[in-house]
């Protein structure tokens, strides 16, 4: 077993009188000369990293200093300094090695600041929670406000912490324990509904997939019905507009996603004119879809003083990356990356564009993006990738939750999956995604800029591509509720949706 030893020299003249806890946010500063390191007994200036597979196993201090090491966040928490001291921090890759370490299990691990901490012999470990702690078992931990305190730690032990997490995200995870993400998108998913994990641009995202007829992912907010798409990487919850639960064609719309389609710039949620992809992404102008959704958002959210529940940091992706030769002229024809990704390769992603695309961040819209002194609205549309993750994509799927209304839960109603299906939330009509598809003059003369849309009962839930000035295609806004939003009622079904409020 290899071990790494970190020697910590604590300068009492700097820290005198400080009880460094998470309550007062005072923690050790690791670059102020108080730390020195050894690796296998050899002094080094290189600090061992979590990525190398190490954890802190135990800490030994000469003069009674009480400290913790947070293995998840890779930082020291200093709770007591008794005098000028010298501490040895024992690193190991052997998780079974005897030490002074507490490992945590929980029904809501994301509510806790860490799932592994080490301390000095007979020391104290504190686990902090963002939600109410209901119980602690399997260790001598006690609940104290927003934290669990485990005293007199003298060996490795495990604590099971049960959280009474009433946040919307917490309730979702409790009802649908997350599973590893789907891997095969060449077929639909209409099986047992589940919550799956994947990565987006902000962290780990949790998304719904499977049979939408029995999926309890309904929310009522702003006197409207919504369906949960996923928990975003930043913890907010992304919702798809579902009208009154039976029909979702009431959002006013203008002349299609944009009024023109004779230039690639018009695929932008926001855009600017030019003869290059880079210039089109300057985003000073709003598309027709953006303007229509903005009007809806102001009327239904802002004017009702509900925007305090909206997360302004959530990202809405309008991936304009492309692999072809970017030209503007009568013979321009190319595919955006999403077309290749979804139609050709069946490899959806929650990440917005490729890091090889130097301008891809211009396709990430949020309420914190400011253009010409005005913030972009914190609203978007579903992406074609999200539809694929949800079990549909480039295939008919009459059980995809985004296709269904709440009548689908009623066993007396026969869902046909054909034209006029009573379970379709948009009937025979289609609705836009936020994802550009291609530019194809051969197909449509001089109106060739295309966007992906999702079909109604004519081809249930299927993702197609169409000229973006198709006026008969509807809009279904997507919003993200703050991670602090709590559930006040309901069971998540269409007839008894979750009701929510800010705490």
C-alpha positions in Angstrom: 0.0 0.0 0.0 1.4 3.4 -1.0 0.8 6.3 1.3 1.5 10.0 0.9 2.2 12.3 3.9 1.3 16.0 4.0 2.9 18.0 6.7 0.8 21.0 7.8 2.5 23.8 9.8 -0.2 25.8 11.5 0.8 29.4 12.3 -1.1 30.5 15.4 -0.3 34.1 14.8 -2.4 34.0 11.7 -5.3 31.8 13.0 -5.5 32.9 16.6 -9.1 32.9 17.9 -10.6 31.5 14.7 -13.0 28.7 14.9 -13.0 27.8 11.2 -16.2 26.1 10.3 -18.6 26.1 7.4 -20.9 28.3 9.4 -18.5 31.2 9.2 -17.0 30.0 5.9 -13.4 30.4 7.2 -11.2 27.6 6.0 -7.5 26.9 5.6 -5.8 28.9 2.8 -3.5 26.4 1.2 -1.2 28.7 -0.6 0.0 30.9 2.3 3.1 28.9 3.2 1.6 26.8 6.0 1.7 23.6 4.0 4.6 21.4 2.9 4.3 17.9 1.4 6.0 14.6 1.2 5.3 11.7 -1.1 6.4 8.3 0.1 8.7 10.2 2.6 10.2 12.5 -0.1 9.5 16.2 0.3 7.9 17.7 -2.7 6.2 21.0 -3.7 3.5 19.0 -5.6 0.2 18.5 -3.8 -1.4 15.1 -4.4 -4.6 15.3 -6.3 -8.0 13.7 -5.9 -7.8 12.8 -9.6 -4.8 10.5 -8.8 -7.1 8.3 -6.8 -6.1 9.3 -3.3 -8.2 9.9 -0.2 -7.1 11.2 3.2 -7.3 8.3 5.7 -6.3 10.0 9.0 -4.7 13.1 10.4 -2.3 13.2 13.3 -1.5 16.5 15.0 1.0 17.0 17.8 -0.8 19.6 20.0 -4.5 18.9 19.8 -5.5 20.8 16.6 -8.9 19.5 15.4 -9.3 19.4 11.7 -11.2 17.5 9.0 -10.3 16.7 5.4 -13.2 16.7 2.9 -12.3 13.9 0.4 -15.1 15.0 -2.0 -14.3 18.7 -2.3 -10.6 18.1 -1.6 -10.1 20.7 1.1 -9.3 21.2 4.8 -11.8 22.3 7.4 -10.1 23.6 10.5 -12.4 23.6 13.6 -10.0 24.2 16.5 -6.4 25.5 16.9 -5.1 24.8 20.4 -1.5 26.1 19.9 1.2 26.2 17.3 1.0 22.8 15.8 2.4 20.3 13.3 0.0 17.9 11.6 0.5 14.9 9.4 -2.2 14.1 6.9 -2.2 10.4 5.7 -3.1 9.9 2.1 -3.9 6.4 0.7 -5.5 4.7 -2.3 -6.7 1.8 -0.1 -10.3 2.7 0.9 -10.2 -0.3 3.3 -7.2 0.9 5.2 -7.8 1.5 9.0 -8.0 5.2 9.8 -10.2 7.9 11.2 -12.6 8.3 8.2 -16.4 8.5 8.0 -18.1 7.5 4.8 -21.7 8.6 4.3 -24.7 6.9 2.6 -27.9 8.9 2.0 -31.2 8.9 0.2 -30.3 12.3 -1.1 -26.5 12.5 -1.5 -26.6 15.7 -3.5 -28.1 17.5 -0.4 -24.8 16.9 1.5 -21.6 18.7 1.3 -19.5 15.5 1.3 -19.8 11.8 1.5 -16.3 11.2 2.9 -14.3 13.0 5.5 -11.3 12.2 7.7 -10.1 13.7 11.0 -7.7 13.4 13.9 -8.0 10.5 16.3 -11.0 11.1 18.6 -11.7 14.1 16.5 -15.0 15.5 15.1 -16.5 15.3 11.7 -19.3 17.5 10.5 -21.5 16.7 7.5 -23.5 19.7 6.2 -26.9 19.5 4.5 -28.8 21.9 2.3 -32.1 20.2 3.4 -33.7 19.0 6.6 -31.9 16.0 8.2 -34.5 13.5 9.2 -32.4 10.8 10.9 -28.9 9.4 11.3 -28.1 5.7 11.8 -25.2 3.3 11.9 -22.9 5.7 13.7 -22.9 8.0 16.8 -23.8 11.0 14.8 -26.2 13.6 16.2 -28.3 16.2 14.3 -27.5 19.8 15.0 -29.3 22.3 12.8 -28.3 21.9 9.2 -25.5 19.4 10.0 -24.7 16.0 11.4 -21.9 15.9 14.0 -19.9 12.7 14.6 -17.7 13.0 17.7 -14.8 10.8 19.0 -14.0 9.3 15.6 -11.3 6.7 16.3 -11.8 4.3 13.4 -13.4 4.1 9.9 -17.1 4.0 10.1 -20.2 4.6 7.9 -23.2 6.9 8.6 -26.5 6.6 6.9 -28.2 10.0 6.7 -31.8 10.3 5.7 -32.8 13.6 4.3 -36.4 15.0 4.3 -35.8 16.7 0.9 -38.9 18.5 -0.2 -37.2 20.2 -3.1 -38.6 19.3 -6.5 -35.3 17.7 -7.5 -35.2 15.8 -4.2 -38.7 14.5 -4.6 -38.0 13.4 -8.2 -34.9 11.5 -7.2 -36.8 9.9 -4.3 -39.6 8.7 -6.6 -37.2 7.6 -9.4 -33.8 6.6 -8.0 -31.3 7.6 -10.7 -29.7 4.9 -12.9 -26.7 5.0 -15.3 -27.6 6.7 -18.6 -28.9 5.0 -21.7 -26.4 4.0 -24.3 -28.4 2.8 -27.4 -30.3 5.5 -29.2 -30.9 3.5 -32.4 -34.2 2.4 -30.9 -37.0 4.0 -29.0 -37.5 3.7 -25.2 -41.1 3.0 -24.3 -40.4 0.7 -21.4 -40.6 1.2 -17.6 -40.1 4.9 -16.9 -36.9 5.9 -15.2 -34.5 8.7 -14.3 -31.1 8.4 -15.9 -27.7 10.2 -15.4 -25.6 12.0 -18.0 -23.4 15.1 -18.1 -24.2 18.5 -19.4 -22.3 21.8 -19.5 -23.0 22.4 -15.8 -22.4 19.0 -14.2 -24.5 15.8 -13.8 -28.0 15.9 -15.3 -30.8 13.5 -14.5 -33.3 13.0 -17.3 -36.6 11.1 -17.8 -37.0 8.4 -20.4 -39.5 5.5 -21.0 -43.3 5.0 -21.0 -44.9 8.4 -20.6 -48.4 7.1 -19.9 -47.4 6.1 -16.4 -44.5 8.6 -15.8 -45.1 10.9 -12.9 -43.2 13.9 -14.1 -46.0 16.5 -14.2 -45.8 19.9 -12.5 -48.3 22.7 -12.2 -46.8 26.1 -12.2 -48.1 29.5 -13.2 -51.6 27.9 -13.5 -50.2 25.8 -16.4 -49.2 22.1 -16.7 -45.6 21.2 -17.4 -43.6 18.0 -17.9 -40.2 17.6 -16.3 -37.5 17.1 -18.9 -34.6 16.8 -16.5 -32.7 18.1 -13.5 -30.0 20.4 -15.0 -26.4 20.1 -14.0 -26.7 23.1 -11.8 -29.6 21.6 -9.8 -32.5 23.5 -11.4 -35.4 21.6 -12.9 -36.2 21.9 -16.6 -39.8 21.9 -17.6 -41.6 21.6 -20.9 -44.9 23.6 -21.4 -48.0 21.4 -21.5 -50.8 24.0 -21.6 -53.8 22.9 -19.6 -52.6 19.3 -19.5 -54.8 18.3 -22.4 -53.6 20.6 -25.1 -50.5 22.9 -25.6 -51.2 25.0 -28.7 -52.1 28.3 -27.0 -48.7 30.1 -27.1 -49.1 32.9 -29.7 -46.7 32.4 -32.6 -45.7 34.4 -35.6 -44.4 33.3 -39.0 -42.6 30.1 -38.0 -39.3 29.8 -36.0 -38.2 32.8 -38.1 -39.9 34.7 -40.9 -37.2 34.0 -43.4 -35.2 30.9 -44.3 -32.9 32.0 -47.1 -29.8 32.4 -45.0 -28.1 30.2 -42.3 -28.2 33.0 -39.8 -32.0 32.6 -39.3 -31.6 29.3 -37.4 -30.3 31.3 -34.4 -32.4 31.7 -31.3 -30.8 35.0 -31.5 -28.5 35.9 -34.4 -26.8 38.6 -36.5 -26.4 38.8 -40.3 -23.1 37.9 -41.9 -21.3 35.6 -44.3 -19.7 33.4 -41.6 -20.9 31.3 -38.8 -18.9 33.5 -36.4 -20.6 36.7 -37.5 -24.0 35.1 -37.3 -23.4 34.3 -33.7 -23.1 37.9 -32.5 -26.8 37.4 -31.4 -28.0 41.0 -31.4 -31.3 40.2 -33.1 -34.1 37.9 -31.8 -35.7 35.2 -33.9 -39.4 35.2 -34.4 -39.6 32.2 -32.0 -37.6 34.2 -29.4 -39.9 37.2 -29.7 -43.0 35.0 -29.4 -41.7 33.1 -26.3 -40.6 36.4 -24.7 -44.1 37.9 -25.0 -45.6 34.7 -23.5 -43.0 34.7 -20.7 -43.6 38.3 -19.7 -47.4 37.8 -19.7 -47.4 34.5 -17.8 -44.4 34.6 -15.6 -43.0 38.1 -15.1 -46.4 40.0 -14.9 -47.5 37.4 -12.3 -44.4 38.0 -10.2 -43.3 34.4 -10.6 -39.9 35.0 -12.1 -38.3 34.7 -8.6 -38.8 30.9 -9.1 -37.0 30.9 -12.4 -33.3 29.9 -12.6 -31.4 32.5 -14.6 -28.2 30.4 -14.9 -29.8 27.4 -16.7 -28.4 27.0 -20.3 -30.6 26.7 -23.4 -28.7 25.3 -26.3 -29.0 26.5 -29.9 -26.1 24.4 -31.4 -25.1 26.1 -34.6 -21.9 24.2 -35.1 -21.4 22.7 -38.6 -18.8 20.5 -40.3 -19.3 21.5 -43.9 -17.9 24.4 -46.0 -19.8 27.5 -44.8 -20.8 29.5 -47.9 -23.7 31.8 -48.6 -25.1 31.6 -52.1 -27.6 29.8 -54.3 -25.8 26.5 -54.0 -25.2 26.5 -50.3 -25.9 23.1 -48.8 -24.5 21.7 -45.5 -25.6 19.9 -42.3 -25.3 21.3 -38.9 -23.6 19.1 -36.3 -26.9 18.1 -34.7 -28.0 16.5 -38.0 -24.9 14.4 -38.1 -25.1 13.6 -34.4 -28.8 12.7 -34.3 -29.8 11.4 -37.8 -26.6 9.9 -39.0 -24.9 8.7 -35.8 -27.7 8.4 -33.2 -25.4 10.0 -30.5 -27.3 12.7 -28.7 -25.6 15.0 -26.1 -26.7 17.4 -23.4 -23.5 19.4 -24.0 -23.9 22.5 -26.2 -21.6 22.0 -29.2 -18.1 20.8 -29.5 -15.2 22.3 -27.7 -13.4 22.3 -31.0 -15.9 24.9 -32.1 -14.4 28.1 -30.8 -17.7 30.0 -30.9 -19.9 27.3 -29.3 -20.4 29.3 -26.1 -22.3 31.8 -28.2 -25.0 29.1 -28.6 -25.5 28.8 -24.9 -28.3 31.2 -23.9 -29.3 32.0 -20.3 -30.8 34.8 -18.3 -27.3 36.0 -17.4 -26.4 36.7 -21.1 -26.5 40.4 -21.6 -26.7 41.8 -25.2 -26.8 45.5 -25.8 -27.7 46.2 -22.2 -30.6 43.8 -22.1 -30.6 40.3 -20.5 -31.7 37.4 -22.7 -34.9 35.8 -21.4 -34.3 32.7 -19.2 -36.5 30.6 -21.4 -35.8 28.3 -24.4 -37.3 25.4 -26.3 -36.6 21.7 -26.0 -33.6 20.4 -28.0 -33.8 17.5 -30.5 -31.1 15.8 -28.3 -33.4 16.0 -25.3 -36.2 14.4 -27.3 -33.8 11.6 -28.2 -32.7 11.1 -24.6 -36.4 11.0 -23.6 -37.0 7.9 -25.7 -38.0 9.3 -29.1 -35.8 11.1 -31.5 -35.8 10.1 -35.2 -38.5 7.4 -34.6 -42.2 7.3 -33.9 -42.9 6.9 -30.2 -46.5 7.2 -29.1 -45.4 6.7 -25.5 -42.9 9.5 -25.3 -43.9 11.8 -22.5 -43.4 15.0 -24.5 -46.0 13.7 -27.0 -48.7 12.8 -24.5 -51.4 14.7 -22.6 -52.8 13.7 -19.2 -55.7 11.8 -20.9 -53.1 9.0 -21.6 -53.3 8.1 -17.9 -57.0 7.2 -18.2 -57.3 3.5 -18.9 -60.7 4.1 -20.4 -59.2 6.2 -23.2 -57.6 4.4 -26.1 -54.3 6.0 -27.3 -54.0 5.1 -30.9 -50.7 6.7 -31.9 -52.3 7.6 -35.2 -53.7 10.8 -36.7 -56.3 12.3 -34.4 -54.9 10.4 -31.4 -56.9 11.7 -28.3 -53.7 11.4 -26.2 -51.5 13.8 -28.4 -51.0 17.1 -26.6 -50.7 18.9 -29.9 -53.2 16.8 -31.9 -52.0 16.4 -35.5 -49.7 19.5 -35.2 -46.0 19.8 -34.8 -43.8 22.0 -32.5 -40.3 23.5 -32.8 -37.2 22.4 -31.1 -34.3 24.8 -30.6 -31.9 22.7 -32.7 -30.8 23.7 -36.3 -30.7 20.8 -38.8 -29.3 21.8 -42.2 -29.1 24.3 -45.1 -30.4 22.7 -48.2 -31.2 24.8 -51.3 -31.6 21.7 -53.5 -34.6 20.6 -51.4 -36.5 23.9 -51.2 -35.2 26.4 -53.7 -34.1 29.6 -52.0 -35.7 28.8 -48.7 -33.4 26.1 -47.3 -32.5 26.8 -43.7 -33.9 24.0 -41.6 -34.8 23.4 -37.9 -35.7 20.2 -36.1 -39.3 19.9 -35.0 -41.4 17.3 -33.2 -44.4 15.8 -34.9 -47.9 15.3 -33.5 -50.1 12.3 -34.1 -49.3 12.0 -37.8 -46.0 10.5 -36.8 -46.2 10.5 -33.0 -43.3 12.2 -31.2 -40.9 11.9 -34.1 -38.1 14.4 -34.8 -38.2 15.8 -38.3 -36.6 18.8 -40.1 -38.4 21.6 -41.8 -37.9 25.0 -43.3 -37.8 27.3 -40.3 -40.5 29.6 -41.7 -43.1 26.9 -41.4 -45.9 28.9 -39.8 -48.1 25.9 -38.9 -45.5 24.6 -36.4 -46.1 25.6 -32.8 -44.0 26.6 -29.8 -43.8 25.0 -26.4 -41.6 27.1 -24.0 -39.1 25.5 -21.7 -38.2 27.0 -18.3 -36.0 26.0 -15.4 -37.2 26.3 -11.8 -34.6 27.1 -9.1 -33.2 24.2 -7.2 -34.6 25.6 -4.0 -38.2 25.3 -5.2 -40.1 22.9 -2.9 -43.1 20.6 -3.6 -46.2 21.7 -1.8 -48.6 19.0 -3.0 -49.5 16.4 -5.7 -48.0 13.1 -6.7 -46.6 14.0 -10.1 -49.4 12.5 -12.2 -51.3 14.4 -14.8 -54.4 14.6 -12.7 -52.5 15.4 -9.5 -49.3 17.2 -10.7 -46.7 18.4 -8.3 -47.4 21.9 -7.1 -44.4 24.0 -6.2 -43.3 27.2 -4.4 -40.2 29.0 -3.3 -39.5 28.2 0.4 
